[in-house]
Amino acid sequence: MRQPHIELLRICAMLLVLIVHTAYYSMGSPTGEMIVCAPVEWTWITFVQSVSVISVDVFVLISGWFGIRPKVKSLVGFFFQVFFFLILSFGVMAALGKVPVSMNNITKCLTVINTLWFVSAYLLLYILSPALNALVEHTSRRTFKRVLIAFYVLQFVYGWTGLLPIYEGGYSVLSFVGLYLLARYFKVYQPKFTRYNQYTYIYSYMLIAILLTILGVAIAYLPVLCDHVSVVSWTLFAYNSPFVILEACAFFFIFEKMHLPLHFQRVIVWVSSSSFAVYLLHANPFALSVWYKPVVSGLYQMTDWVFVNEICILAFVVGVFVVAIVIDRLRIVLWDIVWRKMEKPIRRVVEAVT
């Protein structure tokens, strides 16, 4: 059963995905010289990066909180939604002359694994979820806790520092597994960390974001690190960074403690059911670098006033979000028609295989 306050979190997480792509992705990771020459501008961009970099981790935490329960219809629908937006984006951009009609681009539409890193990592998590759920259900709290501690010690010591490339800075199913199990532990055992009041999480989230901003800017003024700001920034804002994971957990529990008015709940659930479309519309290879990044970069340089430019970027982000939701409602209508015709043969194939 959907919980409106968590569905609101899902909506906010997708908005943060849009926002994080307006920061370091669109403007590039800053060098020490760039920060020193324009400290106000880069402090603001770093702050935007700090508050929004949690988006992916939050989305995985939501999956862990509820627990993934694989179903044939859900899996097929997931692929249908991904292919729908890939093909739509490719078709529109090709018609506008922004991308060539080539075998390489056609292949990108058909090979999800190599096209969208999040989709491939989440798909692997989806496949592994029954085994992960069994681990949670049939393992004692003490053992589960030890597994989590060992996992995160290894991730922080070797994965976050880059000594073990398999973690890929959090861009991997391995990091997703850790977040999924962490959220399951929170949900099942409700440790002390999960029982504070909402304001504690608000303060924690903002303090970590401010700390990340200070660190992200201060490294440009440290003689030892000033020539390696981009590399340090990548590490600081990695999805498997302890700062980012703690910040994501704090952000999650802000919403977990929230109580929403009844008249908002239906609208929130309606919007959240299409929220993944926001990622698929703007983060696919025919959109993110083709039009999203250039538009954001242009808006950043539109005037000499950073905050005026940011207001325009925010309006653009909201516009992309709304367009994605509207398009996805049309996709849902099409999916209902397709599923009615495909359900029986697909189930026969699944039964034959299993």
C-alpha positions in Angstrom: 0.0 0.0 0.0 1.4 3.4 -1.0 2.1 5.8 1.9 1.5 9.4 0.7 4.4 11.0 2.8 6.9 8.5 1.2 5.4 9.1 -2.2 6.0 12.8 -1.7 9.6 11.9 -0.9 9.7 10.0 -4.2 8.6 13.1 -6.0 11.2 15.3 -4.2 13.9 12.7 -5.0 13.1 13.0 -8.7 13.1 16.8 -8.5 16.5 16.6 -6.9 17.7 14.4 -9.8 16.8 17.2 -12.1 18.5 19.8 -9.8 21.7 17.8 -9.3 22.1 17.7 -13.1 22.0 21.5 -13.1 25.1 21.7 -10.8 28.4 20.0 -11.4 27.1 17.9 -14.4 26.0 21.0 -16.4 28.7 23.4 -15.2 31.5 20.8 -14.8 33.4 20.0 -11.6 35.2 23.2 -10.6 39.0 23.6 -10.6 40.7 25.5 -7.8 41.3 28.4 -10.1 37.6 28.6 -11.0 36.5 28.7 -7.4 39.0 31.4 -6.5 38.1 33.5 -9.4 34.3 33.3 -8.8 33.8 32.3 -5.2 30.2 33.4 -4.8 29.0 31.7 -8.0 30.8 28.4 -7.2 29.8 28.4 -3.6 26.2 28.5 -4.7 26.7 25.8 -7.3 28.4 23.7 -4.7 25.6 24.2 -2.3 23.1 23.1 -5.0 25.2 20.0 -5.6 25.3 19.4 -1.8 21.6 19.5 -1.2 20.6 17.5 -4.3 23.4 14.8 -4.7 21.4 12.6 -2.3 18.7 12.0 -5.0 19.8 8.5 -6.2 20.5 7.2 -2.7 17.1 8.4 -1.5 15.3 6.6 -4.3 17.1 3.3 -3.4 16.4 3.8 0.3 12.7 4.1 -0.6 12.9 0.7 -2.4 14.6 -0.8 0.6 12.0 0.7 3.1 9.1 -0.9 1.3 11.0 -3.9 0.1 11.0 -4.9 -3.6 8.5 -7.7 -4.4 9.2 -8.8 -8.0 6.1 -9.3 -10.2 5.9 -10.2 -13.9 3.6 -7.2 -14.7 5.9 -4.8 -12.8 9.0 -6.0 -14.5 7.5 -5.9 -18.0 6.0 -2.5 -17.3 9.4 -1.2 -16.1 10.9 -2.2 -19.4 8.0 -0.8 -21.4 8.4 2.6 -19.6 12.1 2.7 -20.3 11.8 1.8 -24.0 8.9 4.2 -24.4 11.0 7.2 -23.3 14.2 6.1 -25.0 12.4 5.7 -28.4 10.3 8.9 -27.9 13.4 10.9 -27.0 15.4 9.5 -29.9 12.5 10.1 -32.4 12.0 13.7 -31.3 15.7 14.6 -31.3 16.3 12.9 -34.6 13.3 14.7 -36.2 14.8 18.0 -34.9 18.2 17.1 -36.3 19.9 17.0 -32.9 21.0 13.4 -33.1 21.8 11.3 -36.2 19.7 8.3 -37.3 22.5 5.7 -36.9 22.8 2.1 -35.9 24.7 3.2 -32.8 21.7 5.4 -31.6 19.2 2.7 -32.6 21.2 0.2 -30.5 21.1 2.7 -27.6 17.3 2.5 -27.7 17.3 -1.3 -27.5 20.2 -2.0 -25.1 19.1 -0.5 -21.8 22.0 -2.0 -19.9 24.6 0.1 -21.7 22.4 3.2 -22.0 21.1 4.2 -18.6 23.4 3.2 -15.7 20.7 3.6 -13.0 18.3 1.4 -14.9 20.9 -1.4 -15.2 21.9 -1.2 -11.6 18.3 -1.0 -10.3 17.4 -3.9 -12.6 20.1 -6.1 -11.0 18.9 -5.0 -7.6 15.3 -6.0 -8.6 16.6 -9.4 -9.6 18.6 -9.8 -6.4 15.8 -8.6 -4.1 14.2 -12.0 -3.3 17.5 -13.2 -2.0 18.1 -10.0 -0.1 14.6 -10.2 1.4 15.3 -13.8 2.5 18.5 -12.7 4.2 16.6 -10.0 6.1 13.8 -12.4 7.1 15.9 -15.4 8.1 18.9 -13.6 9.8 19.1 -12.5 13.4 19.3 -8.8 14.1 22.8 -9.2 15.5 24.1 -10.9 12.4 22.3 -8.5 10.1 23.9 -5.6 12.0 27.3 -7.1 11.7 26.8 -7.6 7.9 25.9 -3.9 7.5 28.8 -2.7 9.6 31.3 -4.9 7.7 29.8 -3.8 4.4 30.0 -0.1 5.1 33.5 -0.3 6.7 34.7 -2.0 3.5 32.8 0.5 1.3 34.1 3.6 3.1 37.7 2.4 3.4 38.1 0.9 0.0 35.1 1.8 -2.2 34.8 5.5 -1.3 38.6 6.1 -1.6 38.7 4.4 -5.0 40.9 1.5 -3.9 38.3 -0.9 -5.0 37.0 0.2 -8.4 34.1 -2.3 -8.2 32.1 0.3 -6.2 32.4 2.8 -9.0 31.7 5.7 -6.7 28.3 4.4 -5.9 27.3 4.0 -9.5 26.9 0.3 -9.1 24.5 -2.4 -7.9 26.9 -3.2 -5.1 26.3 0.2 -3.5 22.5 -0.2 -4.2 22.5 -3.5 -2.3 24.1 -1.8 0.7 21.5 1.0 0.7 18.6 -1.5 0.2 19.8 -3.6 3.2 20.3 -0.4 5.3 16.7 0.7 4.7 15.4 -2.8 5.4 17.2 -2.7 8.7 15.7 0.7 9.5 12.2 -0.6 8.6 12.3 -3.9 10.4 14.2 -3.0 13.6 13.7 0.7 13.9 17.0 1.5 15.7 17.4 4.7 17.7 18.6 6.6 14.7 15.1 6.3 13.2 13.1 7.5 16.2 14.2 11.1 16.5 11.7 13.9 15.9 11.4 15.5 12.4 13.4 18.7 13.3 16.5 16.6 14.2 16.5 15.2 10.7 15.9 18.7 9.1 18.9 20.1 11.1 21.1 17.1 10.2 20.3 17.3 6.5 21.1 21.0 6.4 24.2 20.8 8.5 25.6 18.0 6.3 24.8 20.0 3.2 26.5 23.1 4.6 29.5 21.0 5.6 29.8 19.5 2.1 29.5 23.0 0.6 32.3 24.4 2.9 34.5 21.4 2.1 33.8 21.6 -1.6 34.9 25.3 -1.7 37.7 25.2 1.0 39.7 22.6 -0.9 40.5 25.2 -3.5 42.3 27.3 -0.9 44.4 24.4 0.5 47.9 24.3 -1.1 48.0 20.5 -0.9 44.6 20.0 -2.7 44.1 23.1 -4.8 45.5 21.3 -7.9 43.3 18.3 -7.4 39.9 20.0 -6.7 38.0 18.1 -9.4 39.2 14.7 -8.1 38.5 15.6 -4.5 35.0 16.9 -5.4 34.2 13.6 -7.2 35.1 11.7 -4.0 33.3 14.1 -1.7 30.1 14.0 -3.7 30.2 10.3 -4.6 27.0 8.3 -4.0 28.9 6.0 -1.7 30.4 8.9 0.3 29.6 8.6 4.1 28.5 12.3 4.0 26.0 11.7 1.2 24.6 8.5 2.7 24.1 10.1 6.1 22.5 13.1 4.4 20.2 10.9 2.3 19.1 9.0 5.5 18.3 12.3 7.2 16.4 13.5 4.2 14.4 10.2 4.1 13.4 10.5 7.7 12.2 14.1 7.4 9.4 12.7 5.2 9.0 9.4 7.1 7.9 11.5 10.1 5.6 13.7 8.0 1.8 13.8 8.2 0.0 15.1 5.2 -3.5 16.5 4.9 -5.9 14.0 3.4 -6.9 16.3 0.4 -3.3 16.3 -0.8 -2.7 12.5 -0.6 -4.5 11.5 -3.8 -2.7 14.1 -5.9 0.6 13.1 -4.4 0.1 9.4 -5.1 -1.1 10.2 -8.7 2.0 12.3 -9.4 4.5 9.9 -7.7 3.3 7.0 -9.9 4.8 8.7 -12.9 7.9 10.2 -11.1 10.4 7.8 -12.6 9.4 9.3 -16.0 11.2 12.4 -15.0 14.5 10.6 -14.9 13.8 8.7 -18.1 12.8 11.9 -20.0 15.8 14.1 -19.2 18.7 11.7 -18.3 18.7 9.5 -21.4 21.5 9.8 -23.9 19.3 11.7 -26.4 18.4 14.4 -23.8 20.9 14.9 -21.0 23.9 16.1 -23.0 21.9 17.0 -26.1 19.5 19.6 -24.7 19.3 19.5 -20.9 22.9 20.4 -20.2 23.1 23.2 -22.9 19.9 24.8 -21.7 21.1 24.9 -18.1 24.5 26.1 -19.0 22.9 28.9 -21.1 20.6 29.9 -18.2 23.5 30.1 -15.8 25.2 32.6 -18.0 22.0 34.5 -19.0 22.7 37.5 -16.6 25.4 38.6 -14.2 23.0 37.9 -11.3 23.5 34.3 -10.0 20.2 34.1 -8.2 18.2 35.5 -11.1 19.7 32.7 -13.3 18.8 30.2 -10.6 15.2 31.2 -10.6 15.1 30.7 -14.4 16.8 27.3 -14.0 14.2 26.3 -11.3 11.4 27.3 -13.6 13.0 25.1 -16.3 13.4 22.2 -13.9 9.7 22.4 -12.9 8.7 22.6 -16.5 10.6 19.5 -17.4 9.1 17.7 -14.4 5.5 18.6 -15.4 6.1 17.6 -19.1 7.5 14.3 -18.0 4.4 13.6 -15.8 2.0 14.5 -18.6 3.8 12.3 -21.2 3.9 9.4 -18.7 0.1 9.6 -18.2 -0.3 9.0 -21.9 2.3 6.1 -21.6 0.2 4.5 -18.9 -2.9 4.5 -21.1 -0.9 2.8 -23.9 0.6 0.4 -21.4 -2.8 -0.7 -20.2 -3.8 -1.5 -23.7 -0.6 -3.4 -24.5 -0.7 -5.4 -21.2 -4.2 -6.6 -21.8 -3.1 -8.1 -25.1 0.3 -9.4 -23.9 -0.5 -10.7 -20.4 -1.5 -14.2 -21.2 1.4 -15.1 -23.6 3.9 -13.5 -21.3 2.6 -15.5 -18.3 2.7 -18.7 -20.3 6.4 -18.0 -21.2 7.2 -17.2 -17.5 5.5 -20.4 -16.4 7.3 -22.5 -19.0 10.7 -21.0 -18.0 10.2 -21.3 -14.2 
